[in-house]
Amino acid sequence: MNAVSVDRGKPWTVTREQRPVALEIVLMKQTYVLPWSQFLYAEGGADEVRLVFATHDVVLRGGGLEALLGDLPAQCVAAIREPARADRFPEGSGRFIREIVVRNLEAEHDRR
């Protein structure tokens, strides 16, 4: 089992001992497990980050997310959790996630 730690001030979970094989996106009503082997790239800044996998796009909106861009190249992020409604607008500044949107690219392509 991987040793997982939550860095203080980061709304995502990282593991430093062993690289996780997948990224778990935990939403209020659904969970996605996306293999790091399908990770293509990430882009964004402090208020929005986009993660692109072969089959899914994941968009995170919030604040202080440039730190997430620092963790992504090492593929050490094990989980990202959607905050409870009460935690979406924290007081002050810092790192927080307000919204997570996951789009299935294959399903969108099939609809066209």
N, C-alpha and C positions, 0 to 999 in steps of 0.2 A: 504494500500500500504506500502511496506517495505521502511524504510529509508535506502538508499544505499549511501555509500561513497566510494570514490576512495582514497586509501591511497597514499600519495605522494611517488613517487619512485616505486610504484608497478603497473605493467601493467595488473592488474586484479582488479575487483570490489568486495568489501566485504561489508557485512551488519552485524552490531553488535547488533541491536535491536531485530530482529526476524530472526531465521534461515530460509534461503530460502528453498523451497521444491525441487528446481531443479537448476542445473548448466547450464547456457546458454553459449555455445561456438559459438562465432560469427566469421565466416570466411569471406573472401572477397565475395564469391559467394553463401554461404550457411550458415544456422544457425542450430545448434543442441541444443535441450533442453533435458538434461539427468537428470532424477529424482535422488535425493540424496539417495532415498530408494534402488536404484540399485548399489550404490557405494560399491565396495569391498575393495580396498586398493590403496595406492599410493607408489611409490618408485622413487628413483633418487638422484640427487645431484644438484650442482650449475649450470651445463650446460644442464641437461636433466631431465625431470620429466615425469613419466608415471602414468596416472590415469586409473584404471581398473574398469569398470562398468560391470554389467551382460551381456550387449549386445554390448558394445563398448569399445575400447581402445583409449585413447587420449594421444598423446606424444607431449610434449612441449620442444622445444630446444631454448636456449638463454643463458642468464647469470643471476646470482643472484637468481636462482629459488629455492634455499633451503628455502627461506622465504615463498614460496608458500606451501612447505611441512609443514610448521608451521601452515598455515591457514586451510589446508585441514581436519585435524582430527576434528575440530570444525564444519565442513561443513558450514562455513560462507561465502564461496566464491559464489557470485551470478553470475558473468560473467567473461569470459576470451575472449579477443578480439585479432584477428589476426592483426598484425600491417600493416600499409600501406607499400608498398615496400621501400619508402624512409626512414622509421623508423626502418628497420630491422637490421641495423648495426649502433647503436648509437656511438657517440664519447665517449671515456673514458670507465670506467667500471660502473657497476651498475646493476640494475634489468631491464631486457628486454626480450621480446619474439621475436625470429627470425622466428620460424616456428611452426605451429600447424598441426598435422596429426591426423585425426579421422578415425578409422577403425571400420566398422560394423562387429562384430564377427559372427552374425547370417548369414549374406550374404556370408561371406567367408566359413562358414561351409556348406552352401547349394551348393556352387560351387564344393565342393570336392566330 
